[in-house]
Amino acid sequence: MISPRSAGKVPTLEGPVKDLHGVPVDFSFGGTRPHDFRHSYAQRHVDNGTAPDELRDLLDHEDVRTTMGYYQVNDTRKRAAANLLAPLTYDRTGNKIGLSAGRRGLASIAVPYGGCTEPSNVKAGGNACPVRFQCSGCTFYRPDPSYLPDIERHLVELKTNAAQARRLNAPPYAIANFDGQVEDFKQIVDRMRTDLALLPEPDRQAITEAATLLRTSRLTARPGQQLPITVKELP
């Protein structure tokens, strides 16, 4: 373990961690305390999507509210991450349409599988979806790379539902509904993955980190709370 006295003798290191613009963040051991390593351990779990109840057990916290302190992401970082991903916004057919940071903040709301720009749903904070979250069939659906894991998990669920419907000899229209959503979501995922793969490595890493930050923010939003990536007031 590094003591406070010896920590001051360790030279500043160029960190492998980069900021949202791909610039390496230097790390100095000056002023480092042993307990800081516990904070670092916890924050790594948060950034990788560990659920609050799981992290509470790992840290041996009696009250989950103590654990939730690690999930309070700085508003400035959230705004920067949302702004970085705004140009990487797609429509329901997988076409990259992009949104300005201002337009995204004022005219969209986060829903389970992407952003929504349907006016009544935005006004209701995402609780008035007119198509019951069948996002792939909605012209107001606006996903970005921060939703990729959510969309891919939903794809697995839809494929499972389609298979079960076939085993139950469900009506053709019910099966077609599942199959249609699978094809639409798959088209979006394929297009996002292809576009991300074509980016330079620093840009791709910055986008990955921004996407992780936004997913963490959505994970910790309380029921009824406006989801964090929606910015109603611009500077």
N, C-alpha and C positions, 0 to 999 in steps of 0.2 A: 504494500500500500504506500502511496506517495504521501509523505508528511508535508504540512504547510511550509516548513523550512526548506526541504529539498525541492519542492515544487517550483520555488522561485528561481532555482538554478537550471531548470530544464528550458532549453531554447524554444522560442516560438515556432510552432509547426505550421506548415501549409496544409490545411485540412483537406481531406477528400470530399468533405461536404461543400456544396456550392449553393449560392443564393439563387433567387428566382431568375437571375439574369445569367447564370452559369459561371459566375466569378467565384473562385475558391475562397472560403472563409477561413482566415488564419485562426489558430488556437493557441492561447497562452495559458500556461499552468499557474501564472502568478495569481495569488489569492484563492486558489482552488482548495476546497475543504473536502475531507473524506465523504461527507454526506452528499456532496455534489454528484458523486458517482451513482448514488441511489436515484437522484433526480434524473440523471442522464439515462439510466436503465429504464425508468418509468416512462420517460418521454419517448424513448425508442419504441416501446410497446404501443403507445398512443399513436405515433406516426405510422406504425405498421397495421393499425386497425384493430388492436386487441380491445375486446369489449370491456366496459367499465367494471362489471362484476368479476370478470376473470382477473383483471389487473388488481382489483381490491384484494383478492385472495393471494396473489403473488406478492403483494406488498405487506400483507397481514394487517390491513387497515380494519379497524372495528366499524367505522362509519364510511359508507361509500361516498359521502360528500367530501371527505378528505381526498379520496382518489380522484374525484371529478375536477379537482383543482388543476390536474395535469391536462385536462381536456379544454381548458379555457384558452383558445387560440387568439392571439393578438389580432385586433380588428384591422390593423394596417397590413399584416401579412395576409389576412383573408381577402382584403380588397385587392392587394397586388396579385394574389393567385387568381382571383376571379377575372381581373383585367387581362392577365396573361392568357387565360383560356377562352376569353370572349371571342376572339377571331376564329377559334376552332370549334365553332358551333355548327351543327348540322340540322337538316330538316328530316322529316320522317322517311324520305326516300334515300337518305344517305348522301345527299349533296351538301358540300360544305358551303354554308351561306355566310357565316361570320356575323357577329353582332358587335357594335361599338360597346365599350365598357359602360357608357352612360345609358344606352338603350337597353342593354341587358339588365342593368340594375333597376331601372325604372319600370320596365315593361315585362318582367318575367318573374316566375316563382319556381323554387325547386320542388319537384315532385319525385316519386320513387325512382324513375328511370331516366330522368332528364329535366330540362327546364320546360316550363309551360308559359306560353304568351297569350292564352285565351283570357280575355279581359275579365270576365266574371270570376274565373278561377284565381287570377292574380289578386283581384280585390278581396277574395275570401281567404287569402293566405294559403292557397293550394287545397282547400277543403271543399271545393265545389266543382270537381271535375265532371264535365258533361258526358264523358264516355267511360266513366268508371275505371280510369287508369289503363285503358287499352291504348296506350300512347302511340303505338306504331300506326294506328289508323287515324290519327288526329293531325290536321294540318298545322296546329299550334305547337306541336311537339318540337323541342329544341335541345337535343342531347349534346354533351361535349365529353372529352376523354375522361373526366373525373367520374363519369357514370359507367365506364366500361365494365368494372367488376359486377355492378348491380344488374346491368343488362345481360351479361353472360350468365349470371345465376338465374335470372328470369327466363332465359332461353332454355336452360335445363328443365325448369319447372314446366314451361309450355310444352316441351317435347314429351315429358312424362305424362302430362295431362292428355295430350293427343293420343299417346299409346294406350292409356287407360280408357279413353273414349272409344277407341277402336275395339278393345277387348269387350266393352260393354254394349257393342253394337249401337252406339249413339247415332242420332240422326246425322246425315251428311253435313248439314249446315253447322252443327256443333263442332264436328271434326275440322271442317274447312276454316272455322274461326281460329282454332289453335294453329293449324298449318299456315294460315296467312300471316299470323303474328310472328311465327317462327321465321318465315322467309323475310319479312320486313326487318325484324331486329337483326337477323344474321347479315343482311345487306349493310346495315348501319355499322355493325361491329367490324365487318371485313373492310369497309371503307376507312374507318378510323384507324384500324391497325396498319393498313397500307400507308396511309398518310403519315402516321407517326414514324414508321420504319424509314421513310424517305428523308426525315429531318436529320440535320447534323447531330452528333451525339450530345454536345452541350445543350442544344435546344430541347432534345428529347428528354434529357435528365431533368431539366428545369420544369418541363411540363409534367413529368411524372411526380416530382415533388409537390408542385402546385395542386395536382389532382388529389394526391394523398392528403394534403392539408384540408381541402374542401370536403373530402369524404369524412374526415375526422369531425369537421364542424357539423355536418349533417347528422352524424352518428349521435352527437351529444345534444342535439336540439330537443327541447322538451315538447311533449304533445301540446299543440295549440300555439307554440312559439313560432314566430316568423323565422323561416330557415335562414341561416347566416349568410348565404351567398347573395341574398336579395338585398340590395342597398337602396333604400328609399330616399336618402338624402345625400346629395353629392356635394363635395367641397366647392 
